[in-house]
Amino acid sequence: MAIVYTVFVTNTSGSTASYDMSWRHAHDASHVIRFAYGKSLGSGTSDQFANGELVMKSGDRLTITNSGAMDVIVTFDLIKALPVYAFENE
């Protein structure tokens, strides 16, 4: 499991460019949650997403697609999943 705390995106191209950012669930690739869609950034400007925590399970994906050169920094904690025990009659 991963808990994403911050995503920082900077447009490093010489002109305005845009990007999309989405979270895709492993259990159903068609289940997409977009939290930046067609976001436009001028040359040298940045965006930061840090108003919550994104809890991702194994196999989930954070996807960023862009129309120009951009640098991305993501801060997160990886948490080892606890083992699941099955007891008789459960």
Secondary structure, 3 states (H helix, E strand, C coil): CEEEEEEEEEECCCCCEEEEEEEECCCCCCCEEEEEEEEEECCCCEEEECCCCEEECCCCEEEEEECCCEEEEEEEEECCCCCCCCCCCC
